[in-house]
Amino acid sequence: KKSIEFYKSFGMKLMYEYHGDDFSIYFLASNVADDVEDTTSRGNCDGRFGPILELTHNHGTEDDDDFSHFNGNEDGRQGFG
């Protein structure tokens, strides 16, 4: 929730959210004229021209001391060359 509020402070608006059993995803967009009333509709992101940010929350990671993020630059994990 803190991350969503952070991006909203820059003018982004929540377009879509989905809550699964073990994860949640949120899509935020900039340059949106009106507030989105129903954030459960995937159609809110269809045909958009402009940046859309996807945030994923893997439930339980906030309590897992062994959890770590990978940035794509670790040995054997390079995503870009």
mmCIF file of the C-alpha atoms, coordinates in Angstrom:
data_MODEL
# 
_entry.id   MODEL 
# 
loop_
_atom_site.group_PDB 
_atom_site.id 
_atom_site.type_symbol 
_atom_site.label_atom_id 
_atom_site.label_alt_id 
_atom_site.label_comp_id 
_atom_site.label_asym_id 
_atom_site.label_entity_id 
_atom_site.label_seq_id 
_atom_site.pdbx_PDB_ins_code 
_atom_site.Cartn_x 
_atom_site.Cartn_y 
_atom_site.Cartn_z 
_atom_site.occupancy 
_atom_site.B_iso_or_equiv 
_atom_site.pdbx_formal_charge 
_atom_site.auth_seq_id 
_atom_site.auth_comp_id 
_atom_site.auth_asym_id 
_atom_site.auth_atom_id 
_atom_site.pdbx_PDB_model_num 
ATOM 1  C CA . LYS A 1 1  ? 0.000   0.000   0.000   1.00 0.00 ? 1  LYS A CA 1 
ATOM 2  C CA . LYS A 1 2  ? 2.875   2.400   0.702   1.00 0.00 ? 2  LYS A CA 1 
ATOM 3  C CA . SER A 1 3  ? 4.223   1.940   -2.837  1.00 0.00 ? 3  SER A CA 1 
ATOM 4  C CA . ILE A 1 4  ? 0.839   2.673   -4.397  1.00 0.00 ? 4  ILE A CA 1 
ATOM 5  C CA . GLU A 1 5  ? 0.494   5.893   -2.411  1.00 0.00 ? 5  GLU A CA 1 
ATOM 6  C CA . PHE A 1 6  ? 4.053   6.839   -3.409  1.00 0.00 ? 6  PHE A CA 1 
ATOM 7  C CA . TYR A 1 7  ? 3.253   6.614   -7.124  1.00 0.00 ? 7  TYR A CA 1 
ATOM 8  C CA . LYS A 1 8  ? -0.102  8.339   -6.648  1.00 0.00 ? 8  LYS A CA 1 
ATOM 9  C CA . SER A 1 9  ? 1.805   11.291  -5.185  1.00 0.00 ? 9  SER A CA 1 
ATOM 10 C CA . PHE A 1 10 ? 3.351   11.703  -8.666  1.00 0.00 ? 10 PHE A CA 1 
ATOM 11 C CA . GLY A 1 11 ? -0.081  11.811  -10.294 1.00 0.00 ? 11 GLY A CA 1 
ATOM 12 C CA . MET A 1 12 ? -0.390  8.147   -11.275 1.00 0.00 ? 12 MET A CA 1 
ATOM 13 C CA . LYS A 1 13 ? -3.792  6.521   -10.850 1.00 0.00 ? 13 LYS A CA 1 
ATOM 14 C CA . LEU A 1 14 ? -4.636  2.948   -9.936  1.00 0.00 ? 14 LEU A CA 1 
ATOM 15 C CA . MET A 1 15 ? -6.138  1.354   -13.043 1.00 0.00 ? 15 MET A CA 1 
ATOM 16 C CA . TYR A 1 16 ? -6.446  -2.298  -12.063 1.00 0.00 ? 16 TYR A CA 1 
ATOM 17 C CA . GLU A 1 17 ? -5.790  -4.531  -9.078  1.00 0.00 ? 17 GLU A CA 1 
ATOM 18 C CA . TYR A 1 18 ? -6.037  -8.277  -8.627  1.00 0.00 ? 18 TYR A CA 1 
ATOM 19 C CA . HIS A 1 19 ? -5.665  -10.252 -5.418  1.00 0.00 ? 19 HIS A CA 1 
ATOM 20 C CA . GLY A 1 20 ? -4.760  -13.926 -5.813  1.00 0.00 ? 20 GLY A CA 1 
ATOM 21 C CA . ASP A 1 21 ? -4.125  -16.483 -3.097  1.00 0.00 ? 21 ASP A CA 1 
ATOM 22 C CA . ASP A 1 22 ? -0.408  -15.792 -2.779  1.00 0.00 ? 22 ASP A CA 1 
ATOM 23 C CA . PHE A 1 23 ? 0.138   -12.552 -4.707  1.00 0.00 ? 23 PHE A CA 1 
ATOM 24 C CA . SER A 1 24 ? -1.479  -9.248  -5.644  1.00 0.00 ? 24 SER A CA 1 
ATOM 25 C CA . ILE A 1 25 ? -0.835  -7.105  -8.708  1.00 0.00 ? 25 ILE A CA 1 
ATOM 26 C CA . TYR A 1 26 ? -1.528  -3.432  -9.249  1.00 0.00 ? 26 TYR A CA 1 
ATOM 27 C CA . PHE A 1 27 ? -1.405  -1.430  -12.479 1.00 0.00 ? 27 PHE A CA 1 
ATOM 28 C CA . LEU A 1 28 ? -0.952  2.332   -12.303 1.00 0.00 ? 28 LEU A CA 1 
ATOM 29 C CA . ALA A 1 29 ? -0.925  4.799   -15.185 1.00 0.00 ? 29 ALA A CA 1 
ATOM 30 C CA . SER A 1 30 ? -0.081  8.429   -15.731 1.00 0.00 ? 30 SER A CA 1 
ATOM 31 C CA . ASN A 1 31 ? -1.863  10.928  -17.970 1.00 0.00 ? 31 ASN A CA 1 
ATOM 32 C CA . VAL A 1 32 ? -5.285  9.613   -16.961 1.00 0.00 ? 32 VAL A CA 1 
ATOM 33 C CA . ALA A 1 33 ? -7.973  12.294  -17.116 1.00 0.00 ? 33 ALA A CA 1 
ATOM 34 C CA . ASP A 1 34 ? -10.575 10.793  -14.778 1.00 0.00 ? 34 ASP A CA 1 
ATOM 35 C CA . ASP A 1 35 ? -10.521 8.679   -11.648 1.00 0.00 ? 35 ASP A CA 1 
ATOM 36 C CA . VAL A 1 36 ? -11.112 4.976   -12.237 1.00 0.00 ? 36 VAL A CA 1 
ATOM 37 C CA . GLU A 1 37 ? -14.150 3.791   -10.316 1.00 0.00 ? 37 GLU A CA 1 
ATOM 38 C CA . ASP A 1 38 ? -13.856 0.019   -10.869 1.00 0.00 ? 38 ASP A CA 1 
ATOM 39 C CA . THR A 1 39 ? -10.248 -1.125  -10.424 1.00 0.00 ? 39 THR A CA 1 
ATOM 40 C CA . THR A 1 40 ? -11.280 -4.784  -10.883 1.00 0.00 ? 40 THR A CA 1 
ATOM 41 C CA . SER A 1 41 ? -11.806 -4.391  -14.650 1.00 0.00 ? 41 SER A CA 1 
ATOM 42 C CA . ARG A 1 42 ? -8.838  -5.423  -16.788 1.00 0.00 ? 42 ARG A CA 1 
ATOM 43 C CA . GLY A 1 43 ? -10.288 -3.323  -19.610 1.00 0.00 ? 43 GLY A CA 1 
ATOM 44 C CA . ASN A 1 44 ? -9.020  -0.189  -17.870 1.00 0.00 ? 44 ASN A CA 1 
ATOM 45 C CA . CYS A 1 45 ? -5.547  -0.880  -19.301 1.00 0.00 ? 45 CYS A CA 1 
ATOM 46 C CA . ASP A 1 46 ? -6.598  -1.928  -22.817 1.00 0.00 ? 46 ASP A CA 1 
ATOM 47 C CA . GLY A 1 47 ? -5.532  0.369   -25.629 1.00 0.00 ? 47 GLY A CA 1 
ATOM 48 C CA . ARG A 1 48 ? -3.654  2.773   -23.367 1.00 0.00 ? 48 ARG A CA 1 
ATOM 49 C CA . PHE A 1 49 ? -0.887  4.786   -24.907 1.00 0.00 ? 49 PHE A CA 1 
ATOM 50 C CA . GLY A 1 50 ? 1.529   5.875   -22.243 1.00 0.00 ? 50 GLY A CA 1 
ATOM 51 C CA . PRO A 1 51 ? 3.377   4.401   -19.325 1.00 0.00 ? 51 PRO A CA 1 
ATOM 52 C CA . ILE A 1 52 ? 1.722   1.716   -17.227 1.00 0.00 ? 52 ILE A CA 1 
ATOM 53 C CA . LEU A 1 53 ? 3.495   0.512   -14.107 1.00 0.00 ? 53 LEU A CA 1 
ATOM 54 C CA . GLU A 1 54 ? 2.899   -3.002  -12.731 1.00 0.00 ? 54 GLU A CA 1 
ATOM 55 C CA . LEU A 1 55 ? 3.590   -3.644  -9.056  1.00 0.00 ? 55 LEU A CA 1 
ATOM 56 C CA . THR A 1 56 ? 3.540   -7.188  -7.680  1.00 0.00 ? 56 THR A CA 1 
ATOM 57 C CA . HIS A 1 57 ? 3.261   -8.091  -4.013  1.00 0.00 ? 57 HIS A CA 1 
ATOM 58 C CA . ASN A 1 58 ? 4.137   -11.682 -3.143  1.00 0.00 ? 58 ASN A CA 1 
ATOM 59 C CA . HIS A 1 59 ? 2.204   -12.332 0.047   1.00 0.00 ? 59 HIS A CA 1 
ATOM 60 C CA . GLY A 1 60 ? 4.325   -13.381 3.005   1.00 0.00 ? 60 GLY A CA 1 
ATOM 61 C CA . THR A 1 61 ? 7.625   -11.980 1.742   1.00 0.00 ? 61 THR A CA 1 
ATOM 62 C CA . GLU A 1 62 ? 7.430   -9.144  4.245   1.00 0.00 ? 62 GLU A CA 1 
ATOM 63 C CA . ASP A 1 63 ? 7.748   -11.722 7.048   1.00 0.00 ? 63 ASP A CA 1 
ATOM 64 C CA . ASP A 1 64 ? 10.414  -13.919 5.383   1.00 0.00 ? 64 ASP A CA 1 
ATOM 65 C CA . ASP A 1 65 ? 13.919  -13.060 6.620   1.00 0.00 ? 65 ASP A CA 1 
ATOM 66 C CA . ASP A 1 66 ? 15.475  -15.116 3.790   1.00 0.00 ? 66 ASP A CA 1 
ATOM 67 C CA . PHE A 1 67 ? 13.589  -13.322 0.991   1.00 0.00 ? 67 PHE A CA 1 
ATOM 68 C CA . SER A 1 68 ? 15.754  -11.336 -1.412  1.00 0.00 ? 68 SER A CA 1 
ATOM 69 C CA . HIS A 1 69 ? 15.221  -9.405  -4.643  1.00 0.00 ? 69 HIS A CA 1 
ATOM 70 C CA . PHE A 1 70 ? 17.226  -9.975  -7.793  1.00 0.00 ? 70 PHE A CA 1 
ATOM 71 C CA . ASN A 1 71 ? 18.083  -7.040  -10.036 1.00 0.00 ? 71 ASN A CA 1 
ATOM 72 C CA . GLY A 1 72 ? 19.121  -8.995  -13.135 1.00 0.00 ? 72 GLY A CA 1 
ATOM 73 C CA . ASN A 1 73 ? 22.850  -8.329  -12.790 1.00 0.00 ? 73 ASN A CA 1 
ATOM 74 C CA . GLU A 1 74 ? 23.834  -11.288 -10.588 1.00 0.00 ? 74 GLU A CA 1 
ATOM 75 C CA . ASP A 1 75 ? 25.977  -14.081 -12.044 1.00 0.00 ? 75 ASP A CA 1 
ATOM 76 C CA . GLY A 1 76 ? 23.745  -16.488 -13.932 1.00 0.00 ? 76 GLY A CA 1 
ATOM 77 C CA . ARG A 1 77 ? 20.802  -14.075 -13.807 1.00 0.00 ? 77 ARG A CA 1 
ATOM 78 C CA . GLN A 1 78 ? 21.701  -11.441 -16.396 1.00 0.00 ? 78 GLN A CA 1 
ATOM 79 C CA . GLY A 1 79 ? 18.575  -10.459 -18.239 1.00 0.00 ? 79 GLY A CA 1 
ATOM 80 C CA . PHE A 1 80 ? 20.173  -7.946  -20.595 1.00 0.00 ? 80 PHE A CA 1 
ATOM 81 C CA . GLY A 1 81 ? 23.256  -9.355  -22.259 1.00 0.00 ? 81 GLY A CA 1 
# 
